[in-house]
Structures are given as structure tokens and as C-alpha cells.
Amino acid sequence: MRWIIGVIINSVLFVALSGFFTSFHVDGFMTALLASFILAILNMLIRPILLLLTLPINIFTLGLFTFVINALMLELTTFFMGASFQFDSFGTALIIAAIMAFANMIINSVLWSKKEA
């Protein structure tokens, strides 16, 4: 259930961010939902391998290289999606990856925090 909610949140973020950035294009919500699903699959299969291979660089940059890995995952998603979901440059993908990481951190802390009353 948590995974499905994460996919839906990412698709809403894709649609919202495509409205803010002219260099990021998403055709519609269903395209964003499919792209979010593909991104989730890539994050489960390929991202751990990339993080392991780039561990020295990630340690050297104090974890900031993770944003580059996230941007690479977004670019790989555009490869599978085609023209309906694309970035004009890698810099845009890097900015979108950083914003999505920050937004997901805030959303997850609100949704999954334990309420103590």
C-alpha cells in the first residue's frame, strides 16, 4: 500500500513540476503515473547497483552524488517513456530530482509519522 501511495505521489509531483518548468514535459496524469511506475521499478532494480558502484564518489561528496544518481534514474525513465515524458537537459533532471527528493521527504514525514497524543 505504501509503495502504491509513493507512486501516486510521484506522479502528482511530476505533473506539478512540469507546470513549473518549461524544460520538463509530461503529456498528462496517466503518462506521469506510468513514468512514476517505471521510475519505481528502476529504483528497485538499478539504483542500488549504481549506488554501490559509486560509493567512493558518494562518500567523497558527502552524499550529494545521490542527486546525480536520481537524475540518471529520471533520464533512464525518459528513455523508456519516449517523447511523452522528457527533460530538455540533464541539469533540469538534476533540479527535478533534488526537488522531488525534498518534497518526498516532507510528504513522507507527514504521512508516515507516528502521532503521539
Backbone as CSV, one residue per row, in Angstrom:
resi,resn,N_x,N_y,N_z,CA_x,CA_y,CA_z,C_x,C_y,C_z
1,MET,0.820,-1.192,0.000,0.000,0.000,0.000,0.868,1.261,0.000
2,ARG,1.934,1.230,0.801,2.821,2.384,0.894,3.514,2.640,-0.446
3,TRP,3.850,1.561,-1.170,4.516,1.691,-2.458,3.583,2.340,-3.482
4,ILE,2.319,1.937,-3.476,1.337,2.497,-4.417,1.115,3.980,-4.125
5,ILE,1.034,4.327,-2.852,0.873,5.742,-2.481,2.090,6.545,-2.934
6,GLY,3.284,5.963,-2.804,4.501,6.634,-3.270,4.494,6.867,-4.770
7,VAL,4.004,5.883,-5.527,3.906,6.031,-6.985,2.926,7.147,-7.339
8,ILE,1.807,7.198,-6.654,0.810,8.243,-6.930,1.355,9.623,-6.551
9,ILE,2.052,9.706,-5.423,2.642,10.985,-5.006,3.664,11.455,-6.035
10,ASN,4.512,10.541,-6.513,5.496,10.919,-7.529,4.834,11.366,-8.824
11,SER,3.736,10.731,-9.206,3.061,11.147,-10.437,2.447,12.544,-10.279
12,VAL,1.906,12.838,-9.099,1.378,14.188,-8.857,2.521,15.202,-8.884
13,LEU,3.661,14.833,-8.297,4.825,15.726,-8.339,5.307,15.942,-9.774
14,PHE,5.293,14.899,-10.590,5.687,15.047,-11.998,4.794,16.056,-12.710
15,VAL,3.497,15.933,-12.529,2.566,16.847,-13.202,2.759,18.272,-12.685
16,ALA,2.915,18.418,-11.372,3.082,19.754,-10.791,4.391,20.393,-11.255
17,LEU,5.474,19.628,-11.248,6.768,20.186,-11.649,6.833,20.475,-13.144
18,SER,6.094,19.711,-13.941,6.080,20.016,-15.375,5.365,21.335,-15.646
19,GLY,4.485,21.730,-14.745,3.834,23.031,-14.879,4.757,24.182,-14.507
20,PHE,5.706,23.933,-13.607,6.634,24.973,-13.177,7.824,25.129,-14.109
21,PHE,8.256,24.049,-14.739,9.448,24.073,-15.588,9.048,23.863,-17.043
22,THR,9.441,24.789,-17.895,9.140,24.629,-19.320,10.074,23.619,-19.980
23,SER,11.177,23.300,-19.339,12.127,22.336,-19.913,11.848,20.909,-19.459
24,PHE,10.708,20.687,-18.791,10.277,19.362,-18.370,8.868,19.161,-18.896
25,HIS,8.653,18.103,-19.687,7.385,17.901,-20.375,6.761,16.567,-19.979
26,VAL,5.494,16.620,-19.526,4.690,15.433,-19.247,3.364,15.621,-19.971
27,ASP,2.934,14.603,-20.731,1.698,14.727,-21.510,0.437,14.824,-20.657
28,GLY,0.369,14.076,-19.586,-0.827,14.094,-18.741,-0.613,13.257,-17.500
29,PHE,-1.686,13.129,-16.713,-1.554,12.405,-15.456,-1.296,10.918,-15.675
30,MET,-1.921,10.321,-16.667,-1.694,8.888,-16.916,-0.255,8.637,-17.365
31,THR,0.294,9.537,-18.145,1.700,9.441,-18.530,2.592,9.569,-17.301
32,ALA,2.256,10.504,-16.429,3.023,10.684,-15.199,2.910,9.461,-14.301
33,LEU,1.741,8.847,-14.255,1.548,7.644,-13.457,2.385,6.489,-13.997
34,LEU,2.409,6.324,-15.310,3.227,5.280,-15.919,4.715,5.564,-15.709
35,ALA,5.117,6.820,-15.848,6.517,7.188,-15.629,6.915,6.964,-14.177
36,SER,6.023,7.264,-13.257,6.298,7.041,-11.843,6.437,5.553,-11.543
37,PHE,5.615,4.738,-12.173,5.709,3.285,-12.008,7.037,2.761,-12.557
38,ILE,7.422,3.231,-13.730,8.702,2.825,-14.328,9.861,3.286,-13.449
39,LEU,9.795,4.511,-12.943,10.837,5.022,-12.053,10.941,4.172,-10.788
40,ALA,9.814,3.758,-10.236,9.837,2.917,-9.031,10.493,1.567,-9.319
41,ILE,10.205,0.987,-10.471,10.825,-0.291,-10.850,12.331,-0.102,-11.051
42,LEU,12.725,0.967,-11.733,14.153,1.235,-11.935,14.864,1.492,-10.614
43,ASN,14.187,2.190,-9.699,14.783,2.453,-8.395,14.964,1.177,-7.586
44,MET,14.107,0.199,-7.806,14.260,-1.077,-7.099,15.348,-1.949,-7.718
45,LEU,15.496,-1.905,-9.032,16.407,-2.822,-9.716,17.797,-2.253,-9.973
46,ILE,17.876,-1.028,-10.475,19.145,-0.483,-10.955,19.802,0.466,-9.961
47,ARG,19.015,1.259,-9.256,19.574,2.267,-8.352,20.494,1.683,-7.276
48,PRO,20.151,0.558,-6.635,21.084,0.009,-5.632,22.444,-0.382,-6.214
49,ILE,22.447,-0.878,-7.434,23.707,-1.248,-8.090,24.535,-0.002,-8.369
50,LEU,23.883,1.044,-8.874,24.593,2.295,-9.144,25.120,2.932,-7.864
51,LEU,24.334,2.875,-6.799,24.802,3.440,-5.532,26.002,2.674,-4.992
52,LEU,26.005,1.370,-5.169,27.138,0.567,-4.718,28.384,0.850,-5.555
53,LEU,28.209,0.981,-6.858,29.348,1.249,-7.742,29.940,2.644,-7.526
54,THR,29.104,3.581,-7.142,29.576,4.955,-6.957,29.772,5.303,-5.485
55,LEU,29.891,4.308,-4.644,30.037,4.548,-3.214,31.237,5.430,-2.856
56,PRO,32.421,5.230,-3.465,33.539,6.134,-3.123,33.260,7.599,-3.465
57,ILE,32.653,7.833,-4.618,32.320,9.204,-5.006,31.262,9.772,-4.061
58,ASN,30.298,8.931,-3.697,29.236,9.366,-2.803,29.780,9.711,-1.422
59,ILE,30.725,8.939,-0.931,31.346,9.250,0.360,32.155,10.539,0.257
60,PHE,32.894,10.688,-0.823,33.722,11.877,-1.021,32.880,13.155,-1.103
61,THR,31.703,13.067,-1.715,30.838,14.247,-1.857,29.820,14.358,-0.724
62,LEU,29.987,13.539,0.312,29.097,13.536,1.476,27.639,13.281,1.098
63,GLY,27.420,12.412,0.133,26.081,12.007,-0.258,25.428,12.833,-1.338
64,LEU,26.068,13.914,-1.764,25.451,14.769,-2.788,25.402,14.106,-4.162
65,PHE,26.271,13.120,-4.384,26.254,12.427,-5.672,24.970,11.607,-5.849
66,THR,24.250,11.382,-4.756,22.978,10.664,-4.850,21.989,11.421,-5.727
67,PHE,22.042,12.748,-5.714,21.172,13.528,-6.594,21.487,13.254,-8.054
68,VAL,22.758,13.044,-8.377,23.139,12.709,-9.751,22.582,11.333,-10.131
69,ILE,22.645,10.377,-9.197,22.076,9.056,-9.445,20.566,9.166,-9.659
70,ASN,19.897,9.976,-8.837,18.457,10.175,-9.011,18.140,10.807,-10.360
71,ALA,18.953,11.756,-10.788,18.748,12.379,-12.100,18.984,11.366,-13.217
72,LEU,19.961,10.485,-13.039,20.190,9.426,-14.031,18.992,8.481,-14.116
73,MET,18.378,8.204,-12.983,17.175,7.361,-12.987,16.027,8.055,-13.718
74,LEU,15.914,9.375,-13.539,14.888,10.124,-14.274,15.167,10.111,-15.772
75,GLU,16.442,10.274,-16.146,16.798,10.225,-17.565,16.549,8.839,-18.152
76,LEU,16.798,7.796,-17.371,16.524,6.436,-17.826,15.021,6.217,-17.988
77,THR,14.245,6.846,-17.135,12.794,6.785,-17.266,12.345,7.440,-18.570
78,THR,12.973,8.560,-18.933,12.615,9.218,-20.197,12.975,8.340,-21.386
79,PHE,14.025,7.538,-21.251,14.399,6.618,-22.326,13.273,5.616,-22.585
80,PHE,12.660,5.107,-21.517,11.586,4.132,-21.668,10.249,4.772,-22.018
81,MET,10.038,6.034,-21.642,8.758,6.691,-21.884,8.657,7.334,-23.263
82,GLY,9.765,7.783,-23.802,9.725,8.428,-25.107,9.411,9.909,-25.003
83,ALA,8.744,10.434,-26.023,8.506,11.879,-26.119,7.410,12.375,-25.189
84,SER,6.641,11.485,-24.586,5.550,11.925,-23.713,6.038,12.350,-22.330
85,PHE,7.294,12.019,-21.994,7.883,12.365,-20.703,9.354,12.615,-20.945
86,GLN,9.751,13.896,-20.930,11.157,14.164,-21.232,11.659,15.465,-20.622
87,PHE,12.983,15.513,-20.492,13.697,16.677,-19.995,14.502,17.261,-21.140
88,ASP,14.652,18.586,-21.138,15.458,19.217,-22.177,16.948,19.056,-21.932
89,SER,17.353,18.941,-20.643,18.778,18.805,-20.333,18.947,17.997,-19.054
90,PHE,20.188,17.569,-18.830,20.493,16.832,-17.609,20.396,17.747,-16.394
91,GLY,20.686,19.022,-16.575,20.568,19.980,-15.482,19.138,20.084,-14.976
92,THR,18.182,20.064,-15.889,16.776,20.075,-15.489,16.431,18.814,-14.715
93,ALA,16.918,17.676,-15.180,16.674,16.415,-14.477,17.287,16.450,-13.083
94,LEU,18.445,17.075,-12.955,19.101,17.186,-11.651,18.297,18.069,-10.697
95,ILE,17.771,19.172,-11.199,16.950,20.063,-10.373,15.648,19.372,-9.973
96,ILE,15.015,18.691,-10.932,13.773,17.972,-10.643,14.031,16.872,-9.617
97,ALA,15.159,16.163,-9.740,15.497,15.104,-8.785,15.671,15.667,-7.385
98,ALA,16.324,16.809,-7.272,16.520,17.432,-5.954,15.198,17.894,-5.356
99,ILE,14.355,18.501,-6.160,13.062,18.976,-5.666,12.182,17.798,-5.263
100,MET,12.197,16.741,-6.063,11.387,15.565,-5.739,11.877,14.888,-4.463
101,ALA,13.182,14.819,-4.269,13.722,14.215,-3.044,13.284,15.023,-1.827
102,PHE,13.361,16.342,-1.923,12.950,17.209,-0.819,11.448,17.091,-0.561
103,ALA,10.657,17.119,-1.630,9.201,17.025,-1.483,8.793,15.664,-0.925
104,ASN,9.427,14.587,-1.397,9.118,13.257,-0.877,9.498,13.130,0.595
105,MET,10.589,13.760,0.982,10.995,13.730,2.380,9.936,14.393,3.263
106,ILE,9.437,15.534,2.832,8.424,16.247,3.610,7.105,15.472,3.618
107,ILE,6.680,15.005,2.456,5.406,14.285,2.356,5.446,12.994,3.167
108,ASN,6.542,12.255,3.077,6.648,11.002,3.832,6.696,11.251,5.334
109,SER,7.334,12.331,5.755,7.369,12.620,7.192,5.983,12.989,7.712
110,VAL,5.172,13.611,6.888,3.814,13.968,7.308,2.896,12.751,7.273
111,LEU,2.989,11.948,6.203,2.089,10.801,6.046,2.387,9.675,7.013
112,TRP,3.642,9.383,7.225,4.006,8.177,7.967,4.541,8.469,9.363
113,SER,4.374,9.670,9.860,4.837,9.973,11.211,3.865,9.365,12.229
114,LYS,4.405,8.930,13.340,3.565,8.363,14.387,2.990,9.493,15.226
115,LYS,1.712,9.519,15.331,1.037,10.562,16.095,0.988,10.127,17.563
116,GLU,1.570,10.965,18.402,1.545,10.685,19.834,0.715,11.758,20.519
117,ALA,-0.368,11.328,21.104,-1.251,12.297,21.767,-1.511,11.904,23.199
